[in-house]
C-alpha cells in the first residue's frame, strides 16, 4: 500500500469576504497551496479542519501520481 504524506506543517490564512471566509493553507515543505470558501458563521476550528483535509487530499493525489 502506498504511503500517504500528511502535511507536516502548514501556514493558514483567513480572509473575510462579506458573508464568507476564504481559508488558504500552504504546506511548508512542498509549497502546495489549497483554499476553501466557508460561511462566516463556521468556527475557526471547522474551517481549519476542512482546509487541512483538502490539503492532505491534494498531497495524497500528488504522491499517487508519482
Secondary structure, DSSP 8 states (H G I E B T S, - for coil): -------SSEEEEEEEETTEEEEEEEETTT--EEEEEEETTS-HHHHHHHHHHHHHHHHHHHHHH-
